[in-house]
């Protein structure tokens, strides 16, 4: 694993409402917190990505079933308490928080600009859901020629089987995959 100096840890969609829907009691948030703390200790920037939609979002097409249903359910409205990053993994003063408008961290956000301005060319992906933001961000990052690492147990999905297939069968074809603990050991100075 090349732990380039120009890596960033992306913490994606770990928002209060999303955690409430997806958290399976497996210790996800403490694991993610360890990854965040380890990245910071290694000098790797932590960039938070959140989905935020304008109230009654005028840019959500009725053809987009996922977002139309989310808007109907009152999810992801900018400024709403449930849209805030979960307090167990909250950003620190000075951390970058990128707001996206669709599934991928790159969709409708300035993430690409933020990464290029910092000369970041490798991404470490974490977030909820594995089959949504992680998968769609991974695909876009491949197309943009980013180096990729996925922290498999710092990703979570409401469907454990879909998570397993993605993290065990598909993601290893396109990215380096590690558990949080294995990644942290690889980061440790020798």
C-alpha distance (Angstrom), angle and dihedral (degrees) to the residues before:
residue distance angle dihedral
X1 . . .
X2 3.75 . .
X3 3.80 106.0 .
X4 3.74 94.8 -163.8
X5 3.76 120.3 -162.1
X6 3.79 85.4 -126.6
X7 3.80 97.7 65.0
X8 3.78 129.0 118.2
X9 3.79 131.1 -163.5
X10 3.80 111.4 -131.4
X11 3.81 115.7 -153.3
X12 3.80 102.7 -166.3
X13 3.81 131.2 -165.4
X14 3.81 94.8 -20.3
X15 3.78 89.0 149.0
X16 3.78 126.7 148.1
X17 3.83 97.0 -105.8
X18 3.82 92.3 44.2
X19 3.81 92.5 49.9
X20 3.82 90.0 48.0
X21 3.81 89.6 55.6
X22 3.81 99.4 40.7
X23 3.83 109.9 28.3
X24 3.78 106.9 115.3
X25 3.81 98.4 -172.5
X26 3.83 92.1 -106.9
X27 3.80 94.7 123.7
X28 3.80 94.6 -96.3
X29 3.82 97.5 152.1
X30 3.85 95.5 49.0
X31 3.84 89.6 48.6
X32 3.79 90.9 49.7
X33 3.83 89.9 47.2
X34 3.85 89.0 54.6
X35 3.82 89.7 52.0
X36 3.82 91.3 49.3
X37 3.81 92.6 47.5
X38 3.82 90.9 46.3
X39 3.78 92.4 50.1
X40 3.79 91.2 50.3
X41 3.82 91.5 48.2
X42 3.82 89.0 52.2
X43 3.82 92.1 49.0
X44 3.81 93.5 -109.6
X45 3.81 111.9 144.8
X46 3.80 116.3 -120.5
X47 3.79 113.9 -141.1
X48 3.79 119.5 -170.8
X49 3.79 120.0 -149.2
X50 3.79 120.7 -164.0
X51 3.76 133.5 177.8
X52 3.78 111.2 -125.7
X53 3.78 126.1 174.9
X54 3.77 128.1 -171.6
X55 3.82 113.4 -109.8
X56 3.83 107.8 -80.4
X57 3.79 84.5 1.6
X58 3.79 110.3 -129.3
X59 3.81 91.8 -162.3
X60 3.80 95.7 60.9
X61 3.78 109.2 101.2
X62 3.80 117.0 -144.4
X63 3.84 84.7 -127.7
X64 3.82 88.5 67.8
X65 3.81 99.0 82.2
X66 3.79 96.3 -177.8
X67 3.80 96.9 52.6
X68 3.80 94.5 37.1
X69 3.81 88.7 56.1
X70 3.82 91.0 45.2
X71 3.82 91.5 52.4
X72 3.82 90.4 47.7
X73 3.81 89.3 51.0
X74 3.81 90.2 50.3
X75 3.80 93.1 -115.5
X76 3.81 127.6 148.6
X77 3.82 97.4 12.9
X78 3.81 109.6 158.7
X79 3.78 111.3 -109.6
X80 3.82 95.1 17.8
X81 3.83 115.2 127.5
X82 3.82 92.3 -122.3
X83 3.80 91.0 57.5
X84 3.82 92.5 59.9
X85 3.80 119.2 106.3
X86 3.80 108.7 -95.8
X87 3.80 110.2 -91.6
X88 3.84 92.8 -128.7
X89 3.82 90.2 66.7
X90 3.81 100.0 24.1
X91 3.80 120.1 157.1
X92 3.77 121.8 -102.6
X93 3.78 125.3 -125.4
X94 3.80 107.3 -71.8
X95 3.82 96.6 22.3
X96 3.76 115.2 132.6
X97 3.80 117.3 -115.8
X98 3.79 115.4 -167.5
X99 3.81 120.5 -162.5
X100 3.79 117.4 -148.2
X101 3.78 129.5 -169.7
X102 3.81 100.8 -151.3
X103 3.80 141.6 26.6
X104 3.79 101.7 -69.9
X105 3.80 119.9 68.6
X106 3.81 86.3 -126.3
X107 3.84 96.6 52.4
X108 3.76 112.3 105.5
X109 3.81 92.5 -16.8
X110 3.79 137.3 104.0
X111 3.82 92.6 -123.6
X112 3.80 94.5 119.5
X113 3.82 90.1 51.8
X114 3.83 91.8 48.6
X115 3.81 91.8 49.7
X116 3.80 95.5 46.3
X117 3.82 93.0 46.2
X118 3.82 87.9 56.2
X119 3.84 92.6 42.5
X120 3.82 90.3 -120.1
X121 3.79 112.2 163.5
X122 3.83 102.1 163.2
X123 3.79 127.7 60.9
X124 3.79 131.8 -160.8
X125 3.80 107.2 -155.3
X126 3.81 127.0 -147.7
X127 3.78 132.2 153.7
X128 3.76 153.7 90.7
X129 2.98 123.7 -41.3
X130 3.77 113.3 29.0
X131 3.82 90.1 -164.7
X132 3.80 93.9 47.2
X133 3.82 124.0 30.5
X134 3.82 95.5 13.1
X135 3.80 95.2 48.3
X136 3.81 96.1 42.0
X137 3.82 92.9 44.9
X138 3.79 91.0 48.0
X139 3.80 91.5 53.9
X140 3.79 93.6 47.8
X141 3.81 91.4 46.1
X142 3.82 90.0 52.1
X143 3.81 89.4 53.4
X144 3.82 89.4 49.7
X145 3.85 91.8 50.7
X146 3.80 97.8 -115.5
X147 3.79 119.6 156.4
X148 3.80 107.8 -117.0
X149 3.77 139.6 -148.8
X150 3.81 123.7 173.0
X151 3.80 120.2 -158.1
X152 3.79 96.2 -147.1
X153 3.80 97.9 -161.9
X154 3.82 91.5 43.6
X155 3.80 86.9 63.1
X156 3.79 121.3 76.0
X157 3.78 135.2 -171.9
X158 3.78 133.8 -174.2
X159 3.82 86.9 -127.0
X160 3.83 109.9 60.1
X161 3.82 92.7 -166.5
X162 3.81 92.9 53.7
X163 3.83 88.7 48.1
X164 3.81 90.5 50.4
X165 3.81 94.7 49.1
X166 3.80 92.3 47.7
X167 3.81 96.5 45.4
X168 3.81 97.6 39.0
X169 3.80 103.5 34.1
X170 3.81 112.2 19.4
X171 3.81 109.7 27.2
X172 3.84 94.1 53.4
X173 3.81 88.4 61.3
X174 3.81 91.4 59.0
X175 3.81 106.9 25.1
X176 3.78 144.3 21.7
X177 3.79 107.5 -93.2
X178 3.79 125.6 -155.3
X179 3.75 139.7 160.1
X180 3.80 113.2 -117.1
X181 3.82 92.1 -105.5
X182 3.83 93.9 49.2
X183 3.81 90.9 47.7
X184 3.80 92.0 49.0
X185 3.82 90.3 51.5
X186 3.82 89.5 50.8
X187 3.83 89.6 51.3
X188 3.79 94.0 51.0
X189 3.81 113.9 105.9
X190 3.78 112.5 -106.9
